[in-house]
Amino acid sequence: MKLLKKLCSIHSPSGEENRISEFIIDYVKSNMHDWKVKPKIFSGEGFQDSIILSFGTPRTAIYAHMDSIGFTVKYNNEIIKIGGPVVEEGIELVGTDSKGNIEGKIIKKDDKKFIDFIRKIDRGTSLTFKMNFKETDNYIQSCYLDNRLGVWNALKVAENLENGIIIFSCWEEHGGGSVGFLTNFIHSKYNINKALISDITWVTEGVKAGKGVVISLRDRGIPRRSFVNKIITLAKSHNIHYQLEVESSGGSDGNEIQKSPFPVDWCFIGAPEQNVHGPKEKVHKKDVESMLQIYNMLMKKL
């Protein structure tokens, strides 16, 4: 889990994905010589901070968003949300501005939230949860498992991927924004019409920790059922532990694919976590294992 711990530690809230993007590119270049197939890397000019890896003759794409939730410093150390983070007094935040490192706790004054810090912080500075990564026999706990675990999953799939596309996208936690042009690129260049969303979902009354990867039937978006049914059939035939999710809210890069003008089927498949969007997100290792299993299988079969 060293790679996952490193990914969770990188300060890259929505709009500032450059740090994790640079890390991923360096990681790929350093490790792809040991992979089954060396991918073509598309990044830089025209891709903003997003990354596309193309392996062999691709048929299916994996999307994994790189950004995290967080906070932006407004005026007089007031903070406003990036995405939908938990905002509770006492939560520790970290960041850096022109004067140095920042570390403080969330406090409340007159129905507004602030960071308790000894000096004024540069306006526009981004803050994220302070990481406290913990691993036990059964669980992994850290801030930003959503979606650094999805990124980790995609990088592990890359090791043995012969034919496929892996996309590392931006801005998912704050409304999306990169998926449209990324989908345009892979559909125009490779005629890709199938996509898997490598992201993290919730433990709920219907989804339990340790019971397997979650295949989402719907959230705010509704994927094409025939495509989802095909995935379920493949999971059954390969004896992969999975759970089915039905939710009325929540979204992912899949929603942005569905809004695009391209005929791309998609399905959200990911491990469920506890303590969603807080500093102590928690995922069962069995669910991580089955997530990696299903992605390795689907990228061969779809």
C-alpha positions as CSV (number, residue, x, y, z in Angstrom):
1,M,0.0,0.0,0.0
2,K,3.0,2.3,-0.3
3,L,1.8,3.7,-3.6
4,L,-1.7,4.3,-2.2
5,K,-0.3,6.1,0.8
6,K,1.8,8.3,-1.5
7,L,-1.2,9.1,-3.7
8,C,-3.3,10.1,-0.6
9,S,-0.6,12.4,0.6
10,I,-0.5,14.5,-2.6
11,H,-2.2,17.9,-2.3
12,S,-4.4,18.1,-5.4
13,P,-7.9,19.4,-4.8
14,S,-10.1,20.2,-7.8
15,G,-8.4,22.8,-10.0
16,E,-4.9,21.9,-8.7
17,E,-4.4,18.5,-10.2
18,N,-1.0,19.4,-11.5
19,R,0.9,17.8,-8.6
20,I,-0.8,14.4,-8.8
21,S,-0.7,14.5,-12.6
22,E,3.1,15.0,-12.5
23,F,3.4,12.2,-10.0
24,I,1.4,9.8,-12.2
25,I,3.3,10.6,-15.3
26,D,6.6,10.1,-13.5
27,Y,5.3,6.9,-12.0
28,V,4.2,5.5,-15.4
29,K,7.5,6.4,-17.1
30,S,9.5,4.8,-14.3
31,N,7.5,1.6,-14.2
32,M,6.0,0.9,-17.6
33,H,9.2,-1.0,-18.7
34,D,8.0,-3.8,-16.4
35,W,4.4,-3.8,-17.7
36,K,3.1,-6.2,-20.2
37,V,2.5,-3.4,-22.7
38,K,4.1,0.1,-22.8
39,P,1.4,2.6,-23.2
40,K,1.3,5.7,-25.3
41,I,1.0,8.8,-23.0
42,F,-1.2,11.7,-24.0
43,S,-0.8,14.7,-21.7
44,G,0.3,18.3,-21.6
45,E,-0.8,20.8,-24.2
46,G,-4.5,20.3,-25.1
47,F,-5.1,18.0,-22.1
48,Q,-4.7,20.5,-19.2
49,D,-3.7,18.3,-16.3
50,S,-5.5,15.2,-17.5
51,I,-3.7,12.1,-18.7
52,I,-4.6,9.4,-21.2
53,L,-2.7,6.1,-21.4
54,S,-3.4,4.0,-24.5
55,F,-2.5,0.3,-24.5
56,G,-2.4,-1.9,-27.6
57,T,-5.7,-1.9,-29.6
58,P,-8.1,-0.4,-27.0
59,R,-11.8,-1.3,-26.8
60,T,-12.7,-0.1,-23.3
61,A,-11.7,2.9,-21.2
62,I,-11.2,3.2,-17.4
63,Y,-11.9,6.7,-16.0
64,A,-10.3,7.6,-12.6
65,H,-10.5,11.2,-11.3
66,M,-7.4,12.6,-9.7
67,D,-8.8,15.5,-7.7
68,S,-10.0,15.6,-4.1
69,I,-12.4,17.7,-2.1
70,G,-10.9,20.5,0.0
71,F,-11.3,24.2,0.9
72,T,-10.3,27.6,-0.5
73,V,-9.3,30.4,1.8
74,K,-11.5,33.4,1.3
75,Y,-10.8,36.6,3.3
76,N,-9.5,36.8,6.9
77,N,-8.9,33.0,7.0
78,E,-12.6,32.2,6.2
79,I,-12.8,28.9,4.3
80,I,-15.2,27.8,1.6
81,K,-15.8,24.3,0.3
82,I,-14.3,22.7,-2.8
83,G,-16.8,19.9,-3.6
84,G,-18.6,18.4,-0.6
85,P,-16.2,17.9,2.3
86,V,-17.2,17.2,5.8
87,V,-17.0,20.5,7.7
88,E,-16.8,20.0,11.5
89,E,-15.0,22.0,14.1
90,G,-11.6,20.5,15.1
91,I,-10.8,18.9,11.7
92,E,-7.2,19.6,10.9
93,L,-6.4,21.2,7.6
94,V,-3.0,21.7,5.8
95,G,-1.7,23.7,2.9
96,T,1.0,26.1,1.7
97,D,1.0,29.8,0.7
98,S,3.7,32.3,-0.2
99,K,4.7,32.7,3.4
100,G,5.1,29.0,4.2
101,N,3.3,25.9,5.4
102,I,-0.1,26.1,7.0
103,E,-1.7,23.8,9.6
104,G,-4.8,24.5,11.7
105,K,-8.2,23.4,12.8
106,I,-11.7,24.3,11.5
107,I,-13.5,26.7,13.8
108,K,-16.9,28.3,13.6
109,K,-17.7,32.0,14.0
110,D,-21.1,33.6,13.3
111,D,-22.3,30.7,11.1
112,K,-19.1,30.9,9.0
113,K,-16.1,28.5,9.0
114,F,-12.5,29.5,9.4
115,I,-9.1,27.9,9.8
116,D,-7.5,28.7,13.2
117,F,-4.1,29.9,12.2
118,I,-1.7,32.4,13.6
119,R,-1.5,34.7,10.6
120,K,-3.6,35.7,7.6
121,I,-3.4,33.2,4.8
122,D,-3.1,34.3,1.2
123,R,-6.5,34.5,-0.3
124,G,-7.2,31.7,-2.8
125,T,-4.9,29.3,-1.0
126,S,-6.3,25.7,-1.1
127,L,-6.4,23.5,2.0
128,T,-6.9,19.8,2.4
129,F,-7.4,17.4,5.3
130,K,-4.3,16.4,7.2
131,M,-3.5,12.8,6.3
132,N,-3.3,10.1,8.9
133,F,-2.9,6.9,6.9
134,K,-3.7,3.7,8.8
135,E,-3.6,0.1,7.7
136,T,-4.8,-3.0,9.6
137,D,-5.4,-6.6,8.6
138,N,-8.8,-5.8,7.3
139,Y,-9.0,-2.0,6.6
140,I,-7.3,1.0,5.1
141,Q,-8.1,4.4,6.6
142,S,-7.1,7.8,5.2
143,C,-8.4,11.0,3.8
144,Y,-8.8,11.0,0.0
145,L,-9.3,7.3,-0.6
146,D,-12.0,8.8,-2.8
147,N,-10.5,8.8,-5.3
148,R,-6.8,8.0,-4.8
149,L,-7.9,4.4,-4.4
150,G,-9.6,4.6,-7.9
151,V,-6.3,5.9,-9.3
152,W,-4.3,3.2,-7.5
153,N,-6.7,0.6,-9.0
154,A,-6.1,2.0,-12.5
155,L,-2.3,2.0,-12.1
156,K,-2.4,-1.7,-10.9
157,V,-4.6,-2.7,-13.8
158,A,-2.0,-1.0,-16.1
159,E,0.6,-3.5,-15.1
160,N,-1.0,-6.3,-17.1
161,L,-3.2,-4.4,-19.5
162,E,-2.7,-5.4,-23.2
163,N,-5.6,-3.5,-24.8
164,G,-7.4,-0.6,-23.3
165,I,-7.4,3.1,-22.3
166,I,-6.9,4.6,-18.9
167,I,-8.0,8.1,-18.3
168,F,-7.0,10.2,-15.3
169,S,-9.5,13.1,-15.2
170,C,-9.9,16.4,-13.3
171,W,-12.5,18.4,-11.5
172,E,-14.9,15.5,-10.7
173,E,-15.4,16.6,-7.1
174,H,-16.5,20.1,-8.1
175,G,-18.8,19.5,-11.0
176,G,-16.7,17.9,-13.6
177,G,-15.2,19.6,-16.6
178,S,-12.6,17.5,-18.3
179,V,-14.5,14.3,-19.2
180,G,-16.2,15.9,-22.3
181,F,-13.0,16.6,-24.2
182,L,-11.4,13.4,-23.0
183,T,-14.3,11.4,-24.2
184,N,-14.2,13.3,-27.5
185,F,-10.5,12.4,-27.9
186,I,-10.8,8.6,-27.3
187,H,-14.0,8.3,-29.3
188,S,-12.6,10.2,-32.3
189,K,-9.2,8.6,-32.2
190,Y,-10.0,5.0,-31.1
191,N,-13.8,4.7,-31.5
192,I,-14.1,3.8,-27.8
193,N,-17.8,3.2,-26.8
194,K,-17.4,1.4,-23.4
195,A,-16.2,2.9,-20.1
196,L,-15.7,1.8,-16.5
197,I,-15.6,4.4,-13.7
198,S,-12.9,3.5,-11.2
199,D,-14.2,5.5,-8.2
200,I,-15.3,5.0,-4.6
201,T,-18.9,4.7,-3.4
202,W,-20.6,4.6,0.0
203,V,-21.3,2.0,2.7
204,T,-25.1,2.2,3.2
205,E,-28.0,0.1,4.5
206,G,-27.8,-1.9,1.2
207,V,-24.0,-1.9,0.7
208,K,-21.8,-3.4,3.3
209,A,-18.0,-3.3,4.0
210,G,-16.2,-6.5,3.1
211,K,-19.0,-8.0,0.9
212,G,-17.3,-7.2,-2.4
213,V,-16.9,-4.5,-5.1
214,V,-20.0,-2.4,-5.9
215,I,-21.6,-2.4,-9.3
216,S,-23.9,0.6,-9.5
217,L,-27.2,0.2,-11.2
218,R,-27.9,3.9,-10.8
219,D,-27.1,7.0,-8.8
220,R,-28.0,10.5,-10.1
221,G,-27.2,9.1,-13.5
222,I,-28.7,6.0,-15.1
223,P,-26.4,3.9,-17.3
224,R,-27.7,1.7,-20.1
225,R,-29.0,-1.4,-18.4
226,S,-28.0,-3.9,-21.1
227,F,-24.3,-2.8,-20.6
228,V,-24.6,-3.1,-16.8
229,N,-26.3,-6.5,-17.1
230,K,-23.4,-7.7,-19.2
231,I,-20.9,-6.7,-16.5
232,I,-23.0,-8.5,-13.8
233,T,-23.1,-11.6,-15.9
234,L,-19.3,-11.6,-16.4
235,A,-18.8,-11.0,-12.6
236,K,-21.0,-14.0,-11.8
237,S,-19.2,-16.3,-14.3
238,H,-15.8,-15.4,-12.9
239,N,-16.9,-15.8,-9.2
240,I,-16.1,-12.3,-8.3
241,H,-17.7,-11.0,-5.0
242,Y,-19.9,-8.0,-5.8
243,Q,-22.8,-6.0,-4.5
244,L,-25.4,-4.0,-6.4
245,E,-26.1,-0.4,-5.6
246,V,-29.2,1.7,-6.2
247,E,-29.1,5.3,-5.2
248,S,-31.0,8.5,-6.1
249,S,-28.1,10.9,-5.6
250,G,-24.3,11.1,-6.1
251,G,-22.5,11.1,-9.3
252,S,-19.2,10.5,-11.1
253,D,-17.4,10.9,-14.4
254,G,-20.1,8.6,-15.7
255,N,-22.6,11.4,-15.5
256,E,-20.4,13.6,-17.6
257,I,-20.0,10.8,-20.2
258,Q,-23.8,10.5,-20.3
259,K,-24.1,14.2,-21.0
260,S,-21.6,14.1,-23.8
261,P,-22.7,13.8,-27.4
262,F,-20.9,10.4,-27.8
263,P,-22.6,7.0,-27.7
264,V,-20.4,5.6,-24.9
265,D,-21.8,3.1,-22.4
266,W,-20.5,3.4,-18.8
267,C,-20.8,1.7,-15.5
268,F,-19.6,2.8,-12.0
269,I,-17.6,0.0,-10.3
270,G,-15.8,0.7,-7.1
271,A,-15.2,-0.3,-3.4
272,P,-17.6,1.2,-0.8
273,E,-16.2,3.3,2.0
274,Q,-17.3,4.6,5.4
275,N,-16.9,8.2,6.6
276,V,-17.4,9.6,3.1
277,H,-15.7,12.9,2.3
278,G,-14.1,13.1,5.7
279,P,-10.6,12.9,7.0
280,K,-11.0,9.2,8.0
281,E,-12.4,7.5,5.0
282,K,-12.3,3.7,5.5
283,V,-12.3,0.8,3.0
284,H,-12.3,-2.9,3.6
285,K,-9.3,-4.7,1.9
286,K,-11.6,-7.5,0.5
287,D,-13.5,-4.9,-1.4
288,V,-10.2,-3.5,-2.8
289,E,-9.2,-7.0,-3.9
290,S,-12.5,-7.7,-5.7
291,M,-12.3,-4.2,-7.3
292,L,-9.0,-5.0,-8.8
293,Q,-10.1,-8.5,-9.8
294,I,-13.2,-7.2,-11.7
295,Y,-11.3,-4.5,-13.6
296,N,-8.6,-6.9,-14.7
297,M,-11.2,-9.3,-15.9
298,L,-13.5,-6.7,-17.6
299,M,-10.6,-5.1,-19.5
300,K,-10.0,-8.5,-21.1
301,K,-13.6,-9.5,-21.7
302,L,-15.4,-6.4,-22.8
